[in-house]
Amino acid sequence: MYKIFYHNDLDGVITASAFILRNKLKKEKYILSPISSEGRTIFNKIVSRNIMKGYDVVSLDFDRADRLSFWCDHHSVDGVSYLVNENVLYDKNAKSAASLYIRNLLLPIEEDKLFFNNAKRYEEVAVAIDMVDSASYESIRYYKNSLNPIMTLKRYVDLKPDLNEVVELLAKTKLNLKKAIKTLEINPEMLRSMAIDSFKTGDKFEFIDYGFIALCKEECNSVPRYAEFDEHSSTAISIRVSVKDVDSIIVRVSKNPWMTHNPFANIDLSVPPKYSDTWGGHKNVAGGVIPMPYKDLFIDSLIETLMDYRRK
C-alpha cells in the first residue's frame, strides 16, 4: 500500500495524478495525503511513522526523507542538482515536478504503446504546468484574465478544495483538464472574476517600499501571489509576511517576473536565510516559516541582504 504525500499546489496535484497513471494504481492500493510547505520541519517524522505502519511512502513535489520508496522533486536541495535512479527523480533545473515526472516516466510508456493522443495531451499538460509553477506567464494580464484550462484549475486548487478528489479525477481522465473541470462543475468565468477581485489589495496589505524592494504585511493568503506587482510595477522583489499562528510567521519572497532588467535577476532566493529551518523553493520564488521570536531579526536581515546585493 502506497502512502502518497504531495505538495498541496497544482504542481503537486498533477504529479500525484501522473504517478497513479504511470503505476496503474487502483484506489485500494494507495492513500493520498496533500502536505503544505509548513510541514517540512516534521516531514521526516511523518515518513518514519508511516513506514513503521507498513506503507511504501512516496514524496511528490516535496521534500526528500529517509527510506522513501520514491521521491520526485525540483525544489532546491543542498548539495544536489540532479539525481535519477529507480527510487529518485530529482532535477533542480526542472520548471515543475509534474513535467519532470511526465516527460521521464509517463510519456515513454505511452509512446511505446503508440498512444499518441495521450502522449500529445501529456506533453501539453507538461508545458502548461511548467508555465504555472515557474511563473513564466506572458504578462500579469494573462495571469489575471486567462481562461486557459490550466489557469482555471490553478485558481480552483488555490481555493484548497478536496485535493484528493482532483488528483483522482485527473488520473481517471488521463490528465484531460477540460474533462476534469467539467466533472468538478467548475465555473471558469466565476473563478476568473474572483481572481480579478482578489487582486485589489485595498487594506489587506501594509505596503512598505524600500526602493526596488517591497515589504508586504498581509492577512494570511488574502491576496494572490504577484498582486503587488500589478499595483507597484516598479517593485523588483517582494517580501510577504503573514501570521501563521501565535508561534510563527510565514514569509514568501518573489521576484517580479514581468520586470525587464530586474536588478535581482541573478540572486538565488532558495538559499536559506538566517533564522529559518523550513526555507525552500526556487531561484525566483521561495519561502518558509519563521519562529515568532525571530520575526524582526529575520525580516531586517533579509532586507539588509537584498540591499547589499543591490549595492554591488
N, C-alpha and C positions, 0 to 999 in steps of 0.2 A: 504493500500500500504506500503510495506516494503522499507526502505532505508537501504541497507546493506553496512556498512563500513567494509573493511577487509584489513589486513596488506598486503602491496604490495610485498610479497615474496611468495615462493611456499607453505609454510605452510598456509598462509592466503588464497591463491587461492583455495587450496584443501578444506579448512574448509568452504569457501563460497559455493563451489560445493556441499559439503555434506549437508549443510543447505538447499539448494534448493531441493536436492533429498529427504531429510527427510520430508520436509514440502510440497512436491509435488507442488512447486510453478510454475505457468505459467508465461511467460515472462512479461505479462502486470500487474503482481502482485508485482513486485519488481524493484528497481533501484540499480544497483551495483556501488560502489564507492571505488576504492582502495585508501589507505592512507599510507603515509610514516611515519617512526618513528619521523620525524621532526614535524609532525602535532600534537604531544602530547600537546604542550602548548596551543593550541586553540581548542582542541577536545570538551571540554565541551560547548564552544560557538557554535561550528558546530552542535552538537547534539541538543542543545536548539533551534537553528534556524530551524532545520528540524522538530522538534516536533511541533513547532508553525505553521509549514506549513501543519501539519496533518499526517506526516509519523509515522509509527511504526519503530523506529530506532534500528538497530542491530549492535553490535560491535563484530567482529570475529578476534581472534588472535591480538587484540589491546586493548587499554585502556578501563576501565570502565568509566561511566559518569552517571550523574543523569538522572533518568526516562527512561533508556533504556528498550526496550521491551524484549531484550535478549542480554546476554553477555557471550562469551566463550573465555577463555584465559588461558595462562600458564606462562606469564611473571610475574616477581616478583611485588607484591603489598604490601605496608606497612601494617602490622598487619593482613594479611590474608594468609593462606596457602592452605585452601580447603573450597569451598563453593558451594553447589548444591541446587537449588530449581527450580521451573518451569521457572524462568527467568534468571537463572545464572548456568553456568557450568564452574567452575574455580578450577584448581589444579596446584599449583606451581611446583609440582614434576613431572608433565606430561612432556614427552620429546617434544611433539608438541601439538598445539591446534587441529590440524586435527585428530590425533589419539584419543585425548580426546573425541572429538565430535563423531567420527565414532564408537568407542567402547561403548560409553554410550548412544547414541541416534539413530544412524543409524543402526548399526548391530542388535540390539534387534528386530526391526520391520522386518528386512529381515529374521532373524532366525525364528521368529514367523510364517512367511508365507512359511517357508521351501524353500526359495530361496537360496539354498546352493551355487550355482555358484557365485551369487552376494556377499553373505556373505564371501566366501573364498577370493574373489578379494578385498573386502573392508579391510579385515584383512591384506592382503599382502600390500596394499597401506599404511595402518597404520604403519606397521613395517618399510616400506621404508621411509616414511616422518619423522618418529622418527629418523632414521639414519641421514637424511639430516639436520633436524632442530637442533639436538643436536650435530652435527658434530662428530658422532661416526663412522666415516669411518675407515675401517680396516687399511688403510695406505694412505699416501699422494699420492702414485702412483695410488691407486684406485680412489681417489678424482679427479686426473687429467685425468686419462685414461679410466675410466669405461664407457661402452656403455649401462649400465642398464637404462631402460626407465625413472626411477626417476631422474637419473643424467642428461639425455638428456633434460627432462622437466625443471629441475632446471636451466641448462645453458640457456635455451630459456627464461624462466621467468626473469632471471637475466639481460637479454637484454632489459627488460621493453617494451615488445610489447603491444598490446591491451589486457590487462589482463582480462578484462570483457569477451572477446571472449574465452579465455582459460577456465575461470570459467564455462561459459555456455556449452562449448563443453564437459568438464569433467562431468558435471551434465547429459548432454544428453547421454553420453556413459556409464553412471553409473561407473565412475572412471576407465574406461578402458584406461590406459595410452598409450598403443600401438596404439589403435584406434585414440586417440586424436592426437598423434604425426603424424600419417599418414594423418589425415584430415588436420592438420595445415601445411602439406608438409614440415616438419622439417627434415633437413639432419643431423642425429646424428654424422656422421663422421666429417662433416664440423664444427659442434659446438665443438666437442672434439678438433679438430685441432686449432680452435680459442682459446679454453681454455688453451691448452698447450702453445701456443704463448704468451698468456697474462700473463703467469707465469714468463716470462722473464722480470724482473723488470727494468733492464737497468738503465736509468737515471730518471725513473718515481718515484723512491724512493730516499730520503735522509735518509740513514740508520745510526742511532746513537746508538752505543752499550753501555749499562750500565751494563755490566756483563750478568746476565740472562735476563735483560730487554732491549727491543729494542724500540726506538722511530722512527717511520717511517713517514716522512713527504712526502705526495704523492699528485699527481693530483687527484682530486675528483673521487673516484670509478674507478681509472685507472688500478688497479691490483686486482685480485680475493682475497677474504679473504684467509688467511693461506699461501699465496705465499711466504711470508718472511720466513716461517718455512722450506720451500723447499730449499732455498739458505742458510739459517742460522739455521741448525737443533739444535744447542746448545742453541738457544733462547727459554726461557721458557714462556715468555709473551710479547706481542707486544702492543704498543700504536700507533694507526694510527691517523694522524691528516691531514685533508684536509680543504681547504677553501670552505665554503658553499656560502657565498656572502660577501659583504663589511662589514656586521654587525656581522658575526658569523663564527665559525668553526665547523666541525663535528669531533668528537673523537670516535673511536671504539677501544675497548680493548678486546684482545683474548688470551686465554691460548693455548699453543702448545698441541694439543690433542694427538700427537704421541710421546711425550717425556715421557720416563719411569722415575718415581720418580720426577715428576715436583715439584720444591720447592714451587710453588704457588697452588698446587692441592686443598688445602682446603680454599683458600680465596674466598669470595663471591663477584664477580665483579658487581652484580646487586645492591649492596648498593650504593646509590647516593653519589658521592664525593662532595666536596665543589664547589660552583660556578656553579652548574648545576641544572636547574629546569626541564629538559626534560630527565633525565637519565633513562634508562630502559634496560631490557634484562634478562639474566640468570646468574647462578653462574659462568659459564665458558666464556661467551661472553656477552658484554654489550656496551652501547654507548649512546651518546646524543649530543645535540647542545649546544655550549658554546658561550656566547656573546664575541665578539672580544676584548673588553677592559679587559676581564678576561683571555684571552688566555694564557699568560705566567704564571700567578698565578696558573691557573688550572693545566697546564702541570707539573710545578715544584712541586705543592702539590701532584699530583697523583704519580709522580716518587718517591717522598720522602716517601709517604705512602707505596708503594710497597717495597722500600728499607728497611724501618723499619720492615715490615713484614718478609722480607728475613733474617734480622739480628737476629730475635727471635729464 
